[in-house]
Amino acid sequence: MRRVGLLPRILPIGLLLAAGACGPGPHAPALDELRCRNGDAACQSSSDPFLLELEVDLVDPDGDLMGGALQRFLDGQLLGDREPLDALLRAGGMTAGTTEGTLPVDLGLELSELRDGMRIEVAVQIEDAAGHASNRPALVLELTLR
């Protein structure tokens, strides 16, 4: 069996997405620096090579993230269902009324094909309890078959 390695390679895509969008409003949460969690260069879970362990910094001026939701994206397409933020916020050490912190995000890959050198873009977006949507930071990864 061949293992799949995911090597992160951050390209200026996040910058392009931010420049092309209107951006979140004054009450919307903001996300910054989507990255591999625990300093692991490959982002992969040790138990599942198709599970990415990521994290993203957040700021929410209203402190109303409890009751909000997380959305994950793969190559610009919504991946799975919206997930309530409450448990993720608690896992990141945050409580009700938190205005900033680091959100842990796991993202399971559902790829129909694998090619050495294939690039994928993963992104996340959150919505607070009032329905204000954040920006959508992205990370580009390159698959390396070993």
C-alpha positions in Angstrom: 0.0 0.0 0.0 1.3 3.4 -0.9 1.0 6.2 1.7 -0.1 9.7 0.7 1.9 12.6 2.0 0.4 16.1 2.0 3.0 18.9 1.8 1.6 22.4 2.6 2.5 25.1 0.1 0.9 28.4 0.8 0.3 30.3 -2.4 -1.1 33.9 -2.8 -4.6 32.5 -3.3 -5.9 33.7 0.0 -4.8 37.2 -0.9 -6.6 37.0 -4.3 -9.8 35.7 -2.6 -9.8 38.6 -0.1 -9.1 41.2 -2.8 -11.9 39.8 -5.0 -14.6 39.8 -2.3 -16.4 42.6 -0.5 -15.2 41.3 2.8 -17.1 40.8 6.1 -19.0 43.7 7.6 -18.2 45.5 10.9 -20.0 42.9 13.1 -18.7 39.8 11.2 -16.0 37.5 12.6 -12.6 37.5 10.8 -10.3 34.6 10.2 -6.6 34.7 9.6 -3.8 32.3 8.9 -5.3 28.9 8.1 -2.4 26.5 8.8 -1.4 23.1 10.0 -2.0 22.4 13.6 0.7 21.3 16.0 3.4 22.5 13.7 3.2 19.3 11.6 4.5 20.1 8.1 2.1 17.7 6.4 -1.2 18.6 8.3 -2.1 14.9 8.3 -3.6 13.1 11.3 -1.3 10.3 12.5 -4.2 7.9 12.4 -5.8 8.9 9.1 -3.8 10.2 6.1 -7.0 11.7 4.6 -7.8 13.8 7.7 -6.2 17.2 7.8 -5.6 18.8 11.3 -5.7 22.6 10.8 -6.2 25.7 12.9 -7.1 29.3 12.2 -6.9 32.5 14.2 -10.2 34.3 14.7 -11.5 37.7 15.9 -15.1 38.4 16.6 -16.0 41.9 17.6 -19.4 40.9 19.0 -18.3 37.8 20.9 -21.3 35.9 19.7 -19.6 32.9 18.1 -21.4 30.4 20.4 -24.4 29.3 18.4 -22.6 29.9 15.1 -21.4 27.4 12.5 -18.3 26.3 10.6 -18.2 25.5 6.9 -15.4 23.6 5.2 -14.4 23.9 1.5 -12.4 21.8 -0.9 -11.4 23.4 -4.2 -14.1 26.1 -3.7 -16.9 23.5 -3.1 -18.7 23.1 0.2 -17.5 20.0 1.9 -20.1 18.3 4.1 -22.6 20.0 6.3 -22.3 23.1 8.5 -21.0 22.2 11.9 -22.0 24.0 15.1 -19.1 26.0 16.5 -19.7 25.5 20.2 -17.7 22.2 20.6 -14.8 23.5 18.4 -14.6 26.8 20.4 -14.4 24.8 23.6 -11.7 22.6 22.1 -9.8 25.7 21.4 -10.1 26.9 25.0 -12.8 29.6 24.2 -16.0 30.3 26.1 -19.2 32.3 25.4 -18.3 36.0 24.8 -14.8 35.2 23.4 -13.6 37.8 21.0 -10.4 36.2 19.8 -8.6 32.8 19.8 -7.4 29.9 17.7 -10.0 27.5 16.3 -9.0 23.9 15.7 -10.5 22.5 12.5 -10.3 18.9 11.2 -11.0 18.5 7.5 -11.6 15.0 6.0 -10.6 14.8 2.4 -13.0 13.2 -0.1 -10.9 12.9 -3.2 -12.2 11.0 -6.3 -8.7 10.7 -7.7 -5.1 10.9 -6.5 -2.2 12.0 -8.6 1.3 12.8 -7.5 1.8 16.6 -7.6 -1.9 17.2 -7.5 -2.8 20.5 -5.7 -5.9 21.1 -3.7 -7.2 24.2 -2.0 -8.9 23.8 1.5 -10.7 26.7 3.1 -12.9 27.5 6.1 -15.6 30.1 6.9 -17.5 30.7 10.1 -20.8 32.4 10.8 -21.6 33.9 14.2 -24.9 33.4 16.0 -26.4 36.6 14.3 -25.6 35.1 10.9 -22.6 37.3 10.1 -20.3 35.4 7.8 -16.5 35.7 8.0 -13.9 35.8 5.3 -12.7 32.5 3.8 -9.0 31.9 4.2 -7.5 29.2 2.1 -4.5 26.9 2.1 -3.1 25.1 -1.0 -1.6 21.7 -0.4 0.3 19.5 -2.8 -0.2 15.7 -2.7 2.9 13.6 -2.8 2.5 9.9 -3.3 5.2 7.9 -1.5 
